[in-house]
Amino acid sequence: MFTASYPATLLVEATGGFHARFPDLPEALTGGRDLADTLAEAQDCLAEALAGRMIRNETVPAPSKPKRGQRLIPVPLYLAPKLALYVFLRETGMPNTELAGRLNVSETVVRRMLNPKHVTKPERIQAALEALGKCVILAFDDAA
């Protein structure tokens, strides 16, 4: 199962704001004026850190179990399916060309599906995940 939320440590700054860091993604650091601002900035920071790793073709670590006092920050909805596809493709070692063949599309289409900045129809990513033997299950939880 792929979970699209990462734990963040939020610390109060002397100036009254907060800063957030992600233990799983050391490059992801941000802050905000208050808690609400910090949580919004943390989600944006998380998305940029993950997108950067995808663009650079780097490993994306699985989210660690949250520790006491940490907050789970969800991966934005536009990025979560692309991230899942990226992670599963890397796990299987399947080349883009093979996935393209299974989907009967060009390799360029697969590259676009994996590009965090390119808008892709959810049905197309769902089909790609199914070609990898995965199914999409959407869950909703109470807001923190």
N, C-alpha and C positions, 0 to 999 in steps of 0.2 A: 504494500500500500504506500502511496505517495502522499505525504502530508505537506501542505503548502503554508506553513506558519513556522516562524523562527523565533526562539526566545531572545529577548533583549533585556539588558540590565539598564535601568533608569536611575540616574543619580542626580540629586539636587545640587545645583551650583550655588556658590556663595552669592551671586547676583540675584538669585530668586528663580532662575529658570531651571531647566533640566537638560541633561545630555543623555543620549542613548548609545549603547554599543551592543554589537551582536557577537557573542563569543565564537559562533561558528564561522563568522565572516569578519576577520579582523580589520578589513578595509572599510567596513561600514560603521561610520561614526557620525552622529548628528546631534542637534540640540534644538530647543525651542523655548519660547517665552514662558509657557505654562504647560501643564500636563497635556491638555488637548492638542496644543500646537506641536509638542514633542512627539506625541503618538502619530500625528499626521506626517510629520517630517520623517519619523522612523520608517513608516511604510514606504515613503518615496525613496529613502536612502536604501532600504532593503531591495527594492525593485532595481535601483541603479547598480547596486553591487552584484546582484544576480545576473542582470543583463550584461554587465561588463564581463563577467566570467563566461557567459555564453558566447559573446562576440569574440573573446580571446580564445575560445575553445578550451577552457580550463575546467577542472573538476568543480562540481557544485556539491558541497557536503550535505549530507542528510541533516535535517534539523535535530539538534540534541534535545534531550528531555529537559523541560524548563525546571530550573531550580527555584527554591523559595525566594520570593520577591521579584522574580523575573516576570515579564509580560510577554505573551505570545503575540507576535506581529504577523498578520496575514500577508501573504504575497498577493499583490493586486490581481483582481480577476482577469484583466487583460493578459497578464503574464503567466499565471499559474498553469494553464494547459500547455503553453509553449515550453515552459520549464520542465513539466512532466515528460513531454516528448523528447526534449534534449537529454534528460537524465536517463530515460529508458533506452534511447538510441546508444548512448555511451556505454550503458551496462551490457547491452547485447553485442556491441562492437559492429553493428550492422552499418555498412556504408550508406550514405544518402542515396546513391544510385540504386541500391537494392530496394530500399523503401520506395523510391520513385517507381521502380518497376512493379512492385506490389500494388501501388495505387494507380498505376497507368497514367502517370504524370511525368513531366520532365524533372531532372535533378534540381533545376532552378526553383521549381515550386517547393520542393522540400527545403531548400536553403531559405526561402522566404518564410516558410512555416517556422523555422528555427530562429529567424531574425526577430529579436524582441521589439524592434521599432517598426516592423511591417505588420499592417493589419491583416489578419487571416480569419476567415470565417470559422467559427467554432466547429461546424460540422466537418470541415476538412481536417482539423487537428484530431477530432474524435475518430475519423476514419483512419488516420495515420496511427493513432494509439491502438485501435483495434487490429491493424495490420501487424502490430508488435505483440498481439495477444493480451492487450490490456483493455479494460472497460472503464468508462468514466462514471463515477458515482459522486453526486453532488450532495454535500451536507451543509446544514446551517446550524449555527450555535448562538447562544446568547452573547450579546456584546459584553466586552469586559467592563 
